[in-house]
């Protein structure tokens, strides 16, 4: 019913540990999604062989050598055998509430995009997902030390196949591209849903020392996005997913975003 796809970094040091934690967590989801890992970074093929995942090594890159979001999403939509997909960053742990939310949105007839905020926590060691109480321990860790990231960053996108029929050649891992994907879904008249209340997306903290050419590529992403009026956030969601079902988004930040969009539309 669902294809999860991701583009891991090299499996080295702490990055290797948290990516292994994240990807292993996906293999414990029920019902089990199809999982595709893209790229030819160190350790990706070995991870796929170990866990029985699909591997697509070829991915187009820009002049800086950074993979392109457009090629990633195009190939994922071509290769999936299911009607729904989810791009997720390779350092995000997902637990059972994720598939419960996916099962609920799979009943919708209208096109949609489901996104949500993440919880930032420090995890330094391999996480044992075979323990019966591993989800309880993870939730306790979040409750004690977790920090909810602002609505500007998006780490997962659940959407129906074919929603993204066009994406500019954004550099992945840089800013703006994720916000443009949210704008495009809204531009296509899709229902944008904030699933923060029902999906526990766990981001394992790490440094960003591996990022190079950041300023140049972020400027390029910004230019291709088309400026501030096409940079949306989770706060732009018209609806919120709650334990009681779909509710209109009445949070203050949502209405503030409406005013910002009006301002950018008038100015630009």
N, C-alpha and C positions, 0 to 999 in steps of 0.2 A: 504493500500500500504506500510505502514511503521510501525514497532514496535519500540517504545522507551523503553529502560529499564535502570534501575538505582538501586543503592544500598545505600539508605540513612543512615546517622548516626542517633543517637537518636534525636528526636525532642525536644530539650531542649534549653532554652535561645535564644541567637542570632543565633545559628545553626538552631534551629527550625524555626525561622523567615525566614532566607534566603532559607532554603529548601522548605518551604511552598511557598515562592515567585517563586522559580524556577519551582517546579512541577505544580503550578497553571498556570504558563505561558505556559506550554506544553499543557494544556487542552484548551487553546485558539487558538491553531494552526489550520489552515485550509488548506487542509482537515485534520480532526482530526486523529492523529495516535493512534494506540493501545499503551497503556502505562502499563508497568509492573514494580512494585516495589518489590524488593527482600529483604529478611532479616526479622528478628523479633525484630528489635530495637524499643524502646519506641516511639510510635506515628505512626509507619509505617502502621499498620493495620487500625488505625483510619483515616489516610489520604486517604487510598484506599477506605474505606467505604464512606467517605465524598464526594470524587470526582468521585466515580464509576470506580476505577482503578482495575486492576488485582493485586493480591498479592500472591507471592510465598515465604513463610517464611523460608523454609529450604535451607541452603547454607552451603557447606563444609568449614571448617576452619582449619588453621594450628595449631601447638602446642601453639602458642601465642594467639589463639582465633581470629585471623584476617581472614576474608573471602577470599576465593581463586578465582582469576580471571578465572581460567579454568572451575570451576563448574558454575560460573555465566554465562559465554558465552555459555557453553554447554546447560544449561537449557533454556536460552533465545532462542537459535536456535531451540531447540526441541519444545518449546511452541508457537512460533510465527505462525501466520496464514498468514503472508505476506512475500513477497520475499526479502524485505529489512529490515535491523535492524539498530538501532543506540544506542550504549551505550553512555550515557552522565552523567557526574558527577552531583550529586543532588543539587549542588549550582549554576548551570548554567541556567540563564534565556535565553530562545529562543524566537524570535519574527517572524513575518511573512516571512522575507527573508529566513529563514531556510527551510520552506516547498517549497518555490519556487526553491531553489537549489536542494532539494531532487527530485522534479518533473522532473527537467532537467536531473539529472544523472540516473533517473529510465528508461530513454529511451536508455541507453547504453546496448549493447550486451556483451561487455567485462567485466570481473571482475574488481572491483575497490575498493579503499578505499578513502573516502573523510574525510579530517581532516582540522583543521584551528586554528589560534591563537585566544586567548580570550582577552576581555577587562576587566581589573580590576577596579572596582569602589567600593566606600563605600556606602552601603545601610543598614541602621540601622532599618528601620521600614517596616511593611507590605506594599507591592506595590499593588495599586488598578488597576487591569487589566480590570475592567469594564468601566473605563473612556475611552471615545472615542479617546483621544489624548495621551494615556499612552505610546505608542511607540515613539511618538514625544518627550515627556518629557524624556524618557529613552535615546534617541539618543542625546538630548541636554546635559544630564548629562555626557554621555561618551565624547562628544566633549569638555566639559568644564573641567572634572576632570579625565576622563578615562586614563588608561595606558595600552598600548598594550604589552601583555606578550611575551617574547622571543619564538622562534620557538621550543625550547626544550621540552616544556610542551604541552600535548595534553589532551583536556577535552571532546572531542566527537569523535566518530568513526562511520561513515555511511558506511555500507558494505552489500553486498548481502549474503543471507542465505547460509551457508555452506562454506564460505571463511575460517573460523577458525575451521578446523577439528582437530587441535592439538594446545594446549596451555600448557606450563609448569604450575605447581601449584604455580604461583606467589601470593604473598600477596598483596591484593589491598590497595590502599592508600599509598603505598611506591613507591620509585622511580624505574625506569627501565622498569616495565612491559608494560607501554604505548609505550615506545620507541621500545620494542621488537615486539609489535603488528604491528607497522609500518614496521619494517624490514621483518616480516613474510609475510605481504601482498606483498611487493616487491619481496621477495623470491619466492612467488607463481605466479609471473609474472602479478600481478594486477596493474592497473593504479593507481598511488598515486597522489591525487589531493589536492592542497592547496586551500581551499575555503575561506580564510580570507577576501578577497575582497567582497564576496557576502553573507557571513553569519556573523551576529552580535551576537556573543556568549558572554554573559555578566556574568562575575564572580563577585560575591559579596564577598568582602574581609572579612576575618575572621582569627582568630588565630589558631595555630596548637597545642594547649596545650593538646588536647585529644589523640595525637599520642604517643604510647609507643612501646618499643622494636624496635624503628626505625632503629638503626644501624644494629642490628642483622638481621632483616628482609630484609633490603636493601642489605646487603652483600649476603644473600641467593638468593634474586632476581637476583643480578648481576651474581652469579655463574650459576644459571639456565638459564640465558639469553645466556650465552656463550661468554661473554666478549664484549669489545668495538666494535668489528666489526659487532655486531648484535644490536647495540643501534642506531637506526635511529631517525631523528627528522622531523619536518614539512619541513625543508630546503631540505630534500631529495626528495621532490615531483618533479616529472618530468614535471608536468603541474600545471598551476594556473587557477582557475576559476575566470573569470572576468565578468563584465556586458555585455561584447561583446562576451562571450563564452570562450571556452577552449584555453589557450595560453601556449606555451612552457615556462618553468620557466627559465628565463635568469638572475635572481638576483645573485649578487655576492656571497651571502652566499651559494647558491646552488652549485656553482663551487668550493667553498672552501670545502664543504662537500665531493665532489667527490675526492678531493686530500686527505682528511682525511681518507676516506674509502680505498683508494689505500694504504695509509701508514699503516693502521691497518691490511690490508690483507697481505702485505709484511712482517710486523713485527710478526704477530701471525700465 
